[in-house]
Amino acid sequence: MDRLKDFIDGFCGDDLVWRSIEMWGNPSSWPIETDDHLFLARAVNLLGAAMFKEHWSGSEPVEASFPVVDGSFVSNGFEGVYALSLLWRFRPDLGLIPKQHRNLITHPLSQMEWDSAAAVYREHEADRLSASRGRYQAVVSALMSGAAAGRIRTYRRAVERAEKYIEIPQSNWLSEDASPRFNLCLYSPFDPYFGAVVPMDTWKSLPANVFSQAELSRAWPEYIFTARADIQAMVGDGVNDSPSPVAGLPFHRPNLTPTQKAIDAAIKQLFPQGHLPPRPMDRHRIIIKHFRASGLAPPSPKTIDRYFARFLSN
């Protein structure tokens, strides 16, 4: 069994969604580009503006992460945050707990709230987001087919060691599973066909004894770039980049340290319905056991208590 592959495959869910939203909505965090190389995220926006003209808002890559709220899937994670944001915006008459005090672990959405959120979604968001997702998928498909056919040259470059650009073979784009690369616009040399990656800061936050340096060097992600000339040939002149606006989103990710993020992820996995043990000592035992079973250094009981005091207080 390859521990490294298991860890990469397990990096998904809420953390990946938040990372994707933050990356697309913060162009200032994108890597430096050259006259010849264009970051993949910017290529998406340029091609989107060329394909859809005034209908391309630039928010499509962010909105692609928004869930469909129809009552078929109930989660206290990102889906719950988004559903709750709909109620805060469109149903103030429900008198919900204010944003800054509502935590979905201690105060999960009731069935009535999920039903109300689904109704709001159908009325206000379903059609708009469906169209937005359609535009985004069309752009992603155009880029992937262009790369697979050789019309768009693509390159990878190390995140921290900007030494050189290495061309990505066309054959690496001949897979429908390559679309996850657009979540973070990162390439995984470890698994070049699938495209699932773990960001560099996540690797760095792991305890030193989890993976060896040799293992880590196999998995560190790399930025994806396109040939600027190839994108320019597709979009023509007069098309401006339209970065994704994220500042106006009606919800935000809690500001957690790496340890707090790990505790938060463990709690959501262990207690998906929000029913936590009332006694602190029972919480300590279950969370610490989970960390050890995952091969991670467990937090101290005091660290767990600080997390609960800050983020899960009533």
Disulfide bonds with the S-S distance in Angstrom:
none
